[in-house]
Amino acid sequence: MKHAYLILAHGDFELLQCLVSALDDERNDLYVHVDKKVKELPSLAVQKCRLYLIDERIDVRWGSVRMLEAEFAF
């Protein structure tokens, strides 16, 4: 069974890499939205799953409607 994971990221990209590595399985697709405030996109390594960085980056504020807009960008 295939699974899709939608991940909103804004910092601590070492921890994000740990999460991505834990989910790295040929049955998984990972979709990552990186907050627009982040200047440099992280380099994430996978071997088995498909990883997609969402092009439409939103300036997300916790608890605001912008979080939903970022989710809709997936």
Buried (B, 14 or more C-beta within 10 A) or exposed (E): EEEEBBBBBBEEBEEBBEBBEEBBEEEBBBBBBBBBEEEEEBEBEBEEBEBEBBEEBBEBEEEEEBBEBBEEBB
